[in-house]
Amino acid sequence: MKAILGRKVGMTQVFGEDGEAVSVTVIEAGPCY
């Protein structure tokens, strides 16, 4: 199983080439050891 641990920073929107808005979650991931 693969996973990424991180901290939720916030939410935002990105826009596709067709103008469609998509909601995304911004995650801060630290260094992987």
Distance bins in CASP14 RR format, pairs under 12 A and 6 or more apart:
PFRMAT RR
TARGET T0000
AUTHOR 0000-0000-0000
RMODE 2
METHOD distances of the structure
MODEL  1
2 32 0 0 0 0 0 1 0 0 0 0 0
3 27 0 0 0 0 0 1 0 0 0 0 0
3 29 0 0 0 0 0 1 0 0 0 0 0
3 32 0 0 0 0 0 1 0 0 0 0 0
4 27 1 0 0 1 0 0 0 0 0 0 0
4 28 0 0 0 0 0 1 0 0 0 0 0
4 29 1 0 1 0 0 0 0 0 0 0 0
4 30 0 0 0 0 1 0 0 0 0 0 0
4 31 0 0 0 0 0 1 0 0 0 0 0
4 32 0 0 0 0 1 0 0 0 0 0 0
5 27 0 0 0 0 1 0 0 0 0 0 0
5 28 0 0 0 0 0 1 0 0 0 0 0
5 29 1 0 0 1 0 0 0 0 0 0 0
5 30 0 0 0 0 1 0 0 0 0 0 0
5 31 0 0 0 0 0 1 0 0 0 0 0
5 32 0 0 0 0 1 0 0 0 0 0 0
5 33 0 0 0 0 0 1 0 0 0 0 0
6 25 0 0 0 0 0 1 0 0 0 0 0
6 26 0 0 0 0 0 1 0 0 0 0 0
6 27 1 0 1 0 0 0 0 0 0 0 0
6 28 1 0 0 1 0 0 0 0 0 0 0
6 29 1 0 1 0 0 0 0 0 0 0 0
6 30 1 0 0 1 0 0 0 0 0 0 0
6 31 0 0 0 0 0 1 0 0 0 0 0
6 32 0 0 0 0 0 1 0 0 0 0 0
7 25 0 0 0 0 0 1 0 0 0 0 0
7 26 0 0 0 0 1 0 0 0 0 0 0
7 27 1 0 0 1 0 0 0 0 0 0 0
7 28 1 0 1 0 0 0 0 0 0 0 0
7 29 0 0 0 0 1 0 0 0 0 0 0
7 30 0 0 0 0 1 0 0 0 0 0 0
8 24 0 0 0 0 0 1 0 0 0 0 0
8 25 1 0 0 1 0 0 0 0 0 0 0
8 26 1 0 0 1 0 0 0 0 0 0 0
8 27 1 0 0 1 0 0 0 0 0 0 0
8 28 0 0 0 0 1 0 0 0 0 0 0
8 29 0 0 0 0 0 1 0 0 0 0 0
9 24 0 0 0 0 0 1 0 0 0 0 0
9 25 0 0 0 0 1 0 0 0 0 0 0
9 26 1 0 1 0 0 0 0 0 0 0 0
9 27 1 0 0 1 0 0 0 0 0 0 0
9 28 1 0 1 0 0 0 0 0 0 0 0
9 29 0 0 0 0 0 1 0 0 0 0 0
9 30 0 0 0 0 0 1 0 0 0 0 0
10 23 0 0 0 0 0 1 0 0 0 0 0
10 24 0 0 0 0 1 0 0 0 0 0 0
10 25 1 0 0 1 0 0 0 0 0 0 0
10 26 1 0 1 0 0 0 0 0 0 0 0
10 27 0 0 0 0 1 0 0 0 0 0 0
10 28 0 0 0 0 1 0 0 0 0 0 0
11 22 0 0 0 0 0 1 0 0 0 0 0
11 23 1 0 0 1 0 0 0 0 0 0 0
11 24 1 0 0 1 0 0 0 0 0 0 0
11 25 1 0 1 0 0 0 0 0 0 0 0
11 26 1 0 0 1 0 0 0 0 0 0 0
11 27 0 0 0 0 0 1 0 0 0 0 0
12 21 0 0 0 0 0 1 0 0 0 0 0
12 22 0 0 0 0 1 0 0 0 0 0 0
12 23 1 0 0 1 0 0 0 0 0 0 0
12 24 1 0 1 0 0 0 0 0 0 0 0
12 25 0 0 0 0 1 0 0 0 0 0 0
12 26 1 0 0 1 0 0 0 0 0 0 0
12 27 0 0 0 0 0 1 0 0 0 0 0
13 19 0 0 0 0 0 1 0 0 0 0 0
13 20 0 0 0 0 0 1 0 0 0 0 0
13 21 1 0 1 0 0 0 0 0 0 0 0
13 22 1 0 0 1 0 0 0 0 0 0 0
13 23 1 0 1 0 0 0 0 0 0 0 0
13 24 1 0 0 1 0 0 0 0 0 0 0
13 25 0 0 0 0 0 1 0 0 0 0 0
13 26 0 0 0 0 0 1 0 0 0 0 0
14 20 0 0 0 0 1 0 0 0 0 0 0
14 21 1 0 0 1 0 0 0 0 0 0 0
14 22 1 0 1 0 0 0 0 0 0 0 0
14 23 0 0 0 0 1 0 0 0 0 0 0
14 24 1 0 1 0 0 0 0 0 0 0 0
14 25 0 0 0 0 0 1 0 0 0 0 0
14 26 0 0 0 0 0 1 0 0 0 0 0
15 21 1 0 1 0 0 0 0 0 0 0 0
15 22 1 0 0 1 0 0 0 0 0 0 0
15 23 0 0 0 0 0 1 0 0 0 0 0
15 24 0 0 0 0 0 1 0 0 0 0 0
16 22 1 0 0 1 0 0 0 0 0 0 0
16 24 0 0 0 0 0 1 0 0 0 0 0
END
